[in-house]
């Protein structure tokens, strides 16, 4: 995937993860809250990967 694709996927995962975490907190569901946090971390990783690809000119 290219830089833009990674960054778009990252934004989606961060948004969905944030929503899951909020719903988990609101409904006292620790599993959903943890799932949301994990999805946000996945998004952060994708964001970093996109930044690296951008810096390297999508050669990786």
C-alpha positions as CSV (number, residue, x, y, z in Angstrom):
1,X,0.0,0.0,0.0
2,X,1.1,3.5,-0.6
3,X,1.4,6.4,1.8
4,X,-2.1,7.8,1.2
5,X,-3.7,4.4,1.4
6,X,-2.0,3.7,4.7
7,X,-2.9,7.1,6.1
8,X,-6.6,6.7,5.1
9,X,-6.7,3.2,6.7
10,X,-5.1,4.7,9.8
11,X,-7.7,7.4,10.0
12,X,-10.5,4.8,9.7
13,X,-9.1,2.6,12.3
14,X,-8.5,5.4,14.7
15,X,-12.0,6.7,14.3
16,X,-13.7,3.3,14.6
17,X,-11.5,2.5,17.6
18,X,-12.3,5.7,19.3
19,X,-16.0,5.0,18.8
20,X,-15.7,1.5,20.2
21,X,-13.8,2.7,23.2
22,X,-16.4,5.4,24.0
23,X,-19.3,2.9,23.6
24,X,-17.4,0.4,25.7
25,X,-17.0,3.0,28.5
26,X,-20.6,4.2,28.2
27,X,-22.0,0.6,28.4
28,X,-19.5,-0.6,31.0
29,X,-18.1,-3.2,28.5
30,X,-14.4,-3.5,29.1
31,X,-13.9,-6.0,26.2
32,X,-15.3,-3.4,23.7
33,X,-13.3,-0.7,25.3
34,X,-10.1,-2.7,25.0
35,X,-10.9,-3.6,21.4
36,X,-11.3,0.1,20.6
37,X,-7.9,0.9,22.2
38,X,-6.3,-1.9,20.2
39,X,-7.9,-0.7,16.9
40,X,-6.6,2.8,17.6
41,X,-3.1,1.4,18.1
42,X,-3.4,-0.4,14.8
43,X,-4.3,2.9,13.2
44,X,-1.3,4.6,14.8
45,X,0.9,1.9,13.3
46,X,-0.6,2.4,9.9
47,X,-0.1,6.1,10.2
48,X,3.6,5.6,11.0
49,X,4.0,3.2,8.1
50,X,2.5,5.7,5.8
51,X,4.8,8.4,7.0
52,X,7.8,6.2,6.5
53,X,6.7,5.3,3.0
54,X,6.2,9.0,2.2
55,X,9.7,9.8,3.4
56,X,11.1,7.0,1.3
57,X,9.1,7.7,-1.8
58,X,6.9,4.6,-1.6
59,X,10.0,2.4,-2.4
60,X,9.2,0.0,0.4
